[in-house]
């Protein structure tokens, strides 16, 4: 298929390799599929988990809670005494996420911030070690300055869905309903790669994931 980021047989193989064994997460995957709720894809989820386990952040910010699937993955992988703040505007999603988070025993570790992400990001002041952006793709560029302000030097900034079914890299005709998001994501990736505060890599896993590290103070360009 022309919009696949990787070859279909590779996707099928990885889906089998990363088959979910955790009962709660498996239940959440089935609920998301049944109710057409987008959650992070298995390959990206595994990469997110590995990055969090390596960096062991004490403070994580997630933008886009949905049903709390990635929130739980991150909270289980971060520092034992860490706190994860996650932003969500949809109250039905928040209610569902709160149930899953409580069932995971993480209600003391995960704090759901209810409201518009753009407004909440402007109000936050304490820096984070790790920021995961998985919200409305058309607003990624708008959220970037706030995320950079909130991210500690040496911190990780991860963005999901940056290749948008492979269409971001596609040449030629793109359907009108996908064109605006594709253009905005292309611009967002340029902003990430040209920003002197960040060292960026884009990985074609899942729906595409951008991995950025904020330079330490005084660090020069590579």
Secondary structure, DSSP 8 states (H G I E B T S, - for coil): -TT-SS-HHHHHHHHHHT----HHHHHHHHHHHHTT-----HHHHHHHHHHHHHH--SEEEEE--TTSHHHHHHHHHS-TT-EEEEEE--HHHHHHHHHHHHHTT-TTTEEEEES-HHHHHHH--S-EEEEEE-S-GGGHHHHHHHHHHHEEEEEEEEEE-SSGGGGGG--S---HHHHHHHHHHHHHHHHHHH-TTEEEEEE-STT-EEEEEE--TT----
